Every structure is written in structure tokens, then in C-alpha cells.
């Protein structure tokens, strides 16, 4: 999942139905118009607030310290802010004056930053993709980050706030709609090799557009993008890779680890774990080969355990979706999604190990969708073997590096990202040497 959507899932989220002065260029896109209030603003107190597109008629604000909230732009509650995704008023009013490019953020006025922007169309393997370069003001050389995506169907150009948050912090950003989403052509795919080639095409376009302003350039790969970024870096040279809440295990292993963590977190014992692993293995077999004969075997396993008290806690990343398929007819309708090119057995370790440029992996300690413990362990082995890999684990965070509230029923509600998360990524873009700590995260660095 990308940082822009706190409640999407990992590799299979979509199944549930980030001397050249750049001119402003606009092209028509086959997507809804962006609200006039969208932009990064510098407040009179020196702070920065980003305002980005959200759902419906609401907008979402984000601060560099990770705090975030939403507010309506219409109706009687217009301007009333609520923190995170809580929908509870926080006492702050947000008003935007589009005509004056101004904002009143809880009584503090500000002006929209003039970030030089170019919207473009470029081609990858014969498919036209839509992209956008956003640069910090000025004409000096800066790092540039090519923003990859997670598994979502959303338009990154519409929803990815890093396209402005990075430039507001002095780092250029190239964002693009991956194939089959937003304003880009082609068919949606989870073929990592294809997505890596698309990432390389985006990298080349970013280099071309930014020209002499490029000091360093690299990829940011959130969630599924953590599999894609190292593959792309093996095709075309970059200066760095940043992976957010990604994995160093296969897609099937992700689901297996997620189910195991779900069962453990719910307090079930060894016997329940054994049964749950049998269920998740049946899910994996069906994902690999969604045909009637395999469905019959899957259904028998499901029936054997459906009455167990732990069965409801078999969630994982995609297994719970397959468990909802009751008939072969439903499987047939669902097979199109299962055949979206997902490389279920792809082991990313060899690719990650072969990348010679500095990598930063930022993980969420309490990630139930993409459990981070095994990934952290594997990356530590590579670092100890001399690979230039830094890792940072933010405690008490879930997928997307979001802190959260836990309801009485165990469900989670995202509230904000931890202070230091954005600053760590910005520092790494400028150079591979990190500070000893970023908020609650202490990076494990190759130089230590």
C-alpha cells in the first residue's frame, strides 16, 4: 500500500473491491478534476502543510511531523478538521482561498508554494503512461525521487501526497499513474517485471525533464513497490532506493506470515496454528492454480476447519478473500483477478542482494498485512554480509507506517505517521548517511 491510503491492503488489496526553471504545463487527463485547494502551503509561522485529494468532497492535510487530518469542502461541516481517519473534530478550522492561493490553517495563514511542475505522457513497452515532475523552487541541483506504487488501482497523480511533500522539503518527485490506473493506458497488472520496466521508463523521463537539476535520483517503493524497486534498479542505474513497508519474502510467504501473526495475536495456540497453516496452504495452492479440481481440495480443507473458534481469525493478505468464494462459479468469476500476473513464488532476496546502491527499508513493527519481522531479519543478514542496506522499524505502527488506535473489537484506526518518517526519507535522498535516530526509530546502518 502507498502512504496515501491508510486502509488499503498489500499485494492483493485490489481484490477486495512518491540552471533549469521548469515551466507549468497542463494536459487533459481522463480523471476527475483536482480540487483547487490541493497544494503545499508555507504558513506564516514557518511551518508547512500539504493539502491533498481525499474521497468525495473532502481534502486531507498533512504536516512534516506526520500529523494528518481531513476536512469537508462543502456543506455545514465545511472546514471542520478531524485527526487521522477518526472523523472526530479536533477543534481546527481549515479554510482555503483558491483565488489568492492562500490557506487559514487553524488560525495561521499561509501561501501556496510555487513548485515548478510538468505533466507529461511517456511510453513503456508500447503503452502510454501519464506522469508528473514536481521540483523545489529555484534552479539548483537536488535529489529526485521516482515514486512507485503499491497494489492499489488509484491514480497516484491524484492521491500521492509525496509528489508535493518531497519538493516542499527540497527533493524533486516524479509521480506517474501505473498502467491500467488513472490517466495511463494499458491493463492493470501485478507482473513485477513489467512494473519494473515501467518504473525504468519513468526514471528515464524524470532524468530527461529535470536535466541538470538532478543531483541524485532513486526509487521510492511502497508496499508492493518494495518488490518492484530493486528489480528496476537492476535494469537501470540509480543512486538510491527507499522502500516503505515492503517485504523481502514472496507473496505467498507474505500471506502465510500474516495468517500466522493473526492467529498469534488472537491468542490461539499451537493446534490452531497447525490448522491455520493448512488452510493458508490451501489458499496458496488455489491462487497458484485457480481451477475446479484445486478448488475442490481447497473447499474440503475449509469445511474441515470452518467450525473451529480460530477460523474467523484466518485473515492474511488475501487468504480471507479466497475463503469467501463458495462455488466454482464464483471462482471462475474471480480467476481474472488471480491471473493478473502476480508472481506468487518470486523470491526477492537475490535481487535485493545484487543491488549495489544504498537501500533504506522502513518497516512497521505491528504490520498485520505485511509482517515485518522476517524481512527485517533477512535484511540484517544482507547488511552483515556487507550490502549497503539500512533498516528502520517504527514501533507501534501498522501498514503505511501509521500509528493507530485499537477498538474494543480489535480493529484498528489510523491516526498519523510518526515524527521522523518523512525526514528520514528526505535525508536518505540527499545522501546515504542517516542520523542516529528519527523520532522513535533507530536506523540499523551499514556504517555501524
N, C-alpha and C positions, 0 to 999 in steps of 0.2 A: 504494500500500500504506500502511496505517496504521502508526504507530510500534509497535503492539502485536505485530506479526508480522513477524519479520525475513526470512522466506523466501517471502512471497507475492509476486505479480508486480504489474504496473501495470494498465492499462485492461482487460486481458483475462485477468487471473490466474485468475479463477474457471473459465475454460475448462479448465484443467489439473486438473481434478478431482483525542477530547477537549472602625431600631428594630424589625427582623423577625428573630425567632429561629425557625428553621424546625424543625417537629416531624418526628419519624420516622414515615414512613408506609410500609406494606408492601402490595403487591398480588401475587396469584398470577401467575406468568408461565409460558408454555409453553416452558421451558428447564430444563436441569439445575440442581440446587441449587448455590448458590455455597458454596465451602469456607468454613468458619467462620474460617479464618485470614486471609482476604482483608481488607486494610485498610492504612492508612498508620500507621506507628508512630514515635513520638518516642523515641529512645534516651537512656539516662542520660548519654551524653557530649554530648548536644545535637543529634546528627545525626538524619536522617530516613531511614527505609527503607520502601518500599512493597512490599507482598506482593500479587500478583495471580494470577488464574487462569491456568493453563497447560494443557497437554494431559495427558490421562489422570489419574493421581493425583499429578502434580507441581504445584508452585507456582513462581512466578517472583518474585524480589526485584529491586528497582531502587533505586539511590541517586540523589540530585540531581546528582551528578557524572557520571552516565551509566553507571557500572558496573552490571552486572546478572549474575544467575546463577539457576540453577534447583535445586530440591531435591525429593526424593520425600517424600511424607507417609506412606507405608506401606512395609512390607517391611523387610528387613535394612539397606537403604541409606537409611532414613528420616532426613531432616535433613542428609544429606551434600550440601554445595553444590558446584556446578560452574560455572565462569565462562562467561558468554555462552551459546552453544549448543554448547560443546565437549564436554560430558559428561566432562570431566576433573576430578577432585576438586581443590578449591582449599584444602583444609585447614580450611574454615569449617563449623561445625555451626549449623543453624538449627532452633530449637525454638519452637513456638507453643503457648501456654496459652490455649485459647479461653475457658475458664471465667473466667479472670482478665483477658482481653483483653490478654495480655502476650506478649512475644517475648524469646527469647535469641538474639541475632544474633552469632555468633562470640564468645561470652562477654560481650557487652554487652547488658544488659537494657533493655527498653523497654516502653512502654504504647501501645495503640492510640489514635489521635487521634479525638475525638468530632466528626466532621464532619456537621453537620446535612444530612439527606438526605430528599428527597421523590421517590417513584416515582409516575409518572402515566401516563395514557393521553390522547392528544390526536389530533385529526383533521386530515388533509391531503387535500384533493380527495376526500373521502368515505372515505378509508382510515384505519383506526385504527392509530396508531403508539405504541410504548412508549418512554418517556423517563425520565430521572432528573436531578434537580438536586442537586448536591453543593456546599455552601458552606463557606468557612472558618468556624471558630468565631467567635462574637461577633455583634454586631448592626450594625456599621458598614458603610458603603458600600464595595464592592470591584468590581474588574473582573469580568466574567463572559464566559467563552468557550463558544460553542456548537460542539461537536465534530462535525465531519462525518466521513465515512468514505472509505476507498479503495474498491477494486473487490471486496473480499472478501465472502464470504457469512456470515462470522462475526457473532455478536452483539456489537455494540460495548459494550452494557451489561455484558456478561460479561467481555470481554477488553481493553477500552481502559483502560489504567492512568492516562491523563491525567485521568480523572474524579476521581481521588484525588490525583495528583501536583500538579495545579494548585491545588486547595484547600489542600493541605499547605503550599504556597508563598504562600498569601494570595489566590488567584484562584479565583472560583467557576467551576464547569463544568456544562454541560448536555450529557449524552450521550443518544443515542437509537439504537434499532435501526432502520436504514433499512428501507424497505418490502421485504417478502419475506425478511427475515432475523430471527433471534432471536424475540422476543416480539411483533413487529409483524406486522400483516396486509399484504395486498396481494401483488403479484407482483414478484419481483426485476427490476430494470431498470437499464440504463445510459443511460437518457434523461436527459441533463444538465439539461434544462429541468424535467422532473418532479422530479428530485432537488433542484434549486434551490428549487422551490415547497415541497417537504418541509422543506428547511432553513429557509425563512422561517417555516413553521408551528412548527418547533422554536424558533426565535428568539422568536416571539411567546409561546410557552408559557414559555420561560425568563424573559422580562420579567415575565410575569404572576406566576409563582411567587416570583421573587426580590424583586419590588416595589421598595421604597425602598432596598434594599441594592445595587441596580445603579448603580455609578458610571460605568462604560463597558461596552459589550457589543460583541462581534465574533465572527467565524467563525475556526475553525481547520480548514483543508482539507488533509489529507494525500493525496499521490499523486493519484488521480482527483478527490479533493475540491478540488484546485487549479483544475480546470475549473469546478467547481460553485460555489465560494465567491464569485467575482466576479459570476457570474450572479445568485446570491441577493442580493448587495449592491446590484444594480441594481433589485431588486424592493422591498426594504425597507431603510430606513436602518440602518447600523451605524456604530460608531466606529473600527473597525479590521478588517483581515484579516491572518491569518497563514497562509501556505502552506508546507507542508513537502514537499520532494522532488516538487513538481508541475511542470507544463510550460506554456509559452507557445506551444506548437505543437499541431497537430492530432494525433488518434490515429494516423492513417496516417503522418504525419511522425515521430511517436514511434517507430514500428516501423522506418521507414526509417533514422532516425538510429541506432537501436540495432543494426541489422544492420551498418551502416557501421562503427560502433565495434567490434563483434565481429570483423569482418574485419580491421580495422586492428590491433586488439590481438593477433590471432593471427599477425601478421607477414606477411600476404598483400599482394600488390602491386596495381597499377592494373588489370591484366587480370582478376584475381579480383574486384576491386571492381565492375567493369563487369558481370560475370556475376551477382554477388550482387544488384546493384540491379535487374537484370532479373527475378530470382527474387522479390525483395520486392515489385516492382510487380505481378507475377502474384498474389502473396498478397493485396495490397491490392484488386485487381480482384475476386478471389473473395469477400473479406469484404464488399465493397460489393454484390455480386450473386451469391449462392451458388446458382447454377442449373447444370444439366448442361453447357450449351454453354460457359460460362465455366470450368467445371471441366476440360473437355477442353483448353482453351488453357493453363490452369494446369498440367495434367499433362504437356503437351508441353514446357513450359519446364523443369519439374522433371526430366524424363527427359533433356533435353539436357545438364544440368549435374550430374546425380546422381553421376557418376563422378569429378568434379573434386575435388582434395585439399582445396579450401576449402569444399566444400559442407556439410561437417559443422559448420562454424562459422557458418552462416546461422541465427542464433537469433532475435534481435529480441525484441519483446514478445509477439507472437502468431504470427508467420510460421511458426516451427518447429512450432507445433501444427497448422497447416493442412497443412504438408508431411508430416505423419503420416497424412493421410487418403488411403487407397489407392484407394477405389472411390466411385462416385456414390452407392451405398447408404450408405456411411459419411458422405458429405457431407450426405445427406438427414437422417440422424440428428443431425448436428452443426448443421444450419441453425437449429434452435431457439435455440441459443446465439448464433449470429451475428446473429439477428434480435431481440436483447434491447434494441433501441432505441439502440444505440451510435451517436452522431453522428460517423461516421468522418472527415468532412471539416470538422468545426467548427473555425474559426479563432478562438482566444480573444483575439487581440490587441486587437480593437476593444472588447471588453467590459472587459478589464483596463485599457485606456487611459481608458475612460469612468468608472471608479470614482474618486471624488474623495477618499475617506478614505485614511488611511495604510495601506500594504500592506507586509508583511515576507515576503520569499520566501527560504527557507532551502534550499539545494541541496547535493547530494552530488557531490563532484568526480569520483569514479570510478563513477558510476551507469551500469551496463550496461543496465538495464531502461528507464530514463527519462533518457537522456543530457542533461546539464545545460548544456553549452557554448552551444548556440544559444539556449536560454531565457535564460541569463544575459546574452547579447549583446542580445537583444530588450528585456529589462527595462532594461538600461543605456540604450538609445536612448530609452525612455519617460521614464526618470529625467532624462536630459539635456534632454528637452523640457519638463520642469517637473512631471512627475507625481510624487506623493508615494510613491515606491516605494523601499524599502531591500532590498538583497540581501546574502546572506551565503553563502559557499561553504566548507564544511568539507572540508579536504584529507584524502585517504586514507580516504574514506567511500563507502559504496555506498547503494543504495536503502533508505530508512528512516533515513538519517543514522546508519549503523552502521559503525564501524571493523571490520576483518576480517583474518583470516588467509587466505593463499593456499596451497592444497595443491599437491603436485607435478603433479597433472593439471590445474591451473589453476582448479579450483573454489574457491569462497570459503566461509568460515565466519564468521558474525558473532560479534563478541566483546563490544562495548559501544558506547554512544553517546559522542561526545566531550564532555568537560567544557565547559560553557558553553552547550550546546544548549538545555537547559531554562531556564536563567537568561535567555537572550536572549528567549525567548518570553514569560516572565513579565514582564520589563522592558517589552516592547512592549505587553503588555496594560495595564500601568499608564500608559503614555504612549509616544508615538512616538519619543522621543529615546533613542538607543541609546548604549552605551559604545563607546569606540574599538575594543575587541577583546573577544571571548568565546572564551577558550581559543585554539585555532589559527585561528579565523575572524575576519577583519577586515571588518565590515559596510561596504558601499558605501551611503552615506546621502544622502538628498536635501539635507541641510544642509551637505554638504561640497563 
